[in-house]
Amino acid sequence: MEALAGGIATIIERGDEVLLPSPNYSSHIEQILFAEGQPVFVPALEDRGWRLDIEGFKAAITPRTKAILLCSPMNPTGAVFSEQELRALAEIALDRNLFVIADEAYDFLVYDNLPHFSLASLPELKKNLMATYSFSKIYCMTGWRVGYMYASARIIDQVLKVHDAFNICAPTISQYAALAALRQTAGRHSAGRQFIRDLVAALAARRETICRRLDHLSRIFSYQKPQGAYYIFPKIRLEGLNSMDLAIRLLQEAKVITIPGSGFGPTGEGHIRLSFGGTEQQINAAFDRLDHWAHRQAGD
Ligand SMILES: Cc1ncc(COP(=O)(O)O)c(C=O)c1O
């Protein structure tokens, strides 16, 4: 989070525009606004599994455009962008000399053996690229606050000034914990690598559970199956309820926390985000409550 904020604060001047696929992680929007930049949303193509609209990106570029920011797998949709899509985006960025900020927090968390393509693997993009990585998800170290940025020395030298002003360094104890995580996961056959494979397999099973449970609520939601991360972003099929209204009603009446889609940019309205990061038991308990709530709405 801090690498993203520091990277954005380094390159964005007041009024600079940053293109984002929408819906997108709400903190990206806040970080751009904090740097006095202007988020410009390029709606993703929901009917096609929330794919990138490459032509939309081209059309959204103005003389004030400074950067493109995206993550893959995507929070909140779980979309994983293909090599072809990402190469097309990189080409646009190089053509217009834009920075590319690639949030790689979920790079390890892709289902169905789909390949994960990273913009950081394109040597020609390196001079324009900031890629950010997190220990939070892959090593389940969310509260330890450790992550890092990969970029050229030219960029890192500038970001370090902002990093110093924001928080100087990651906590020492967390750095030791991160070192332990790296050591434990060294080598394909290490215990740590097996832990990560097990984690991905467990989350893949939970994805099936949440999709199965959502299928039983098809009167209320339709959805695109996520390809990565641990979120699903169903469309609300109930008339006259916006995402905030529904999220509050689900919280108060069903005692289930969801995130209103409006928090993920304008394209997010009409949806809610659900996480399947919890245990199977927690997911099933939440859906038992949602089923109950849905029956009450229908007067069954
Ligand atoms: C896309 C994305 N980027 C960044 C973060 C924050 O990462 P960290 O815990 O490393 O600050 C999250 C956390 O949910 C996320 O979903």
The ligand as an SDF file (V2000), in Angstrom:
LIG
                    3D

 16 16  0  0  0  0  0  0  0  0999 V2000
   -5.0880   -4.9410   -5.1060 C   0  0  0  0  0  0  0  0  0  0  0  0
   -4.5020   -4.6990   -3.7650 C   0  0  0  0  0  0  0  0  0  0  0  0
   -3.3830   -3.9880   -3.6590 N   0  0  0  0  0  0  0  0  0  0  0  0
   -2.8100   -3.7370   -2.4710 C   0  0  0  0  0  0  0  0  0  0  0  0
   -3.3890   -4.1860   -1.3040 C   0  0  0  0  0  0  0  0  0  0  0  0
   -2.7390   -3.8620   -0.0060 C   0  0  0  0  0  0  0  0  0  0  0  0
   -1.6050   -4.6170    0.1390 O   0  0  0  0  0  0  0  0  0  0  0  0
   -0.6940   -4.5430    1.4660 P   0  0  0  0  0  0  0  0  0  0  0  0
   -1.3590   -5.3560    2.5180 O   0  0  0  0  0  0  0  0  0  0  0  0
    0.6150   -5.1110    1.0080 O   0  0  0  0  0  0  0  0  0  0  0  0
   -0.5760   -3.1090    1.8630 O   0  0  0  0  0  0  0  0  0  0  0  0
   -4.5650   -4.9320   -1.3520 C   0  0  0  0  0  0  0  0  0  0  0  0
   -5.2050   -5.4190   -0.1130 C   0  0  0  0  0  0  0  0  0  0  0  0
   -6.3050   -5.8480   -0.0790 O   0  0  0  0  0  0  0  0  0  0  0  0
   -5.1290   -5.1910   -2.6090 C   0  0  0  0  0  0  0  0  0  0  0  0
   -6.2740   -5.8780   -2.7340 O   0  0  0  0  0  0  0  0  0  0  0  0
  1  2  1  0
  2  3  1  0
  2 15  2  0
  3  4  2  0
  4  5  1  0
  5  6  1  0
  5 12  2  0
  6  7  1  0
  7  8  1  0
  8  9  2  0
  8 10  1  0
  8 11  1  0
 12 13  1  0
 12 15  1  0
 13 14  2  0
 15 16  1  0
M  END
$$$$
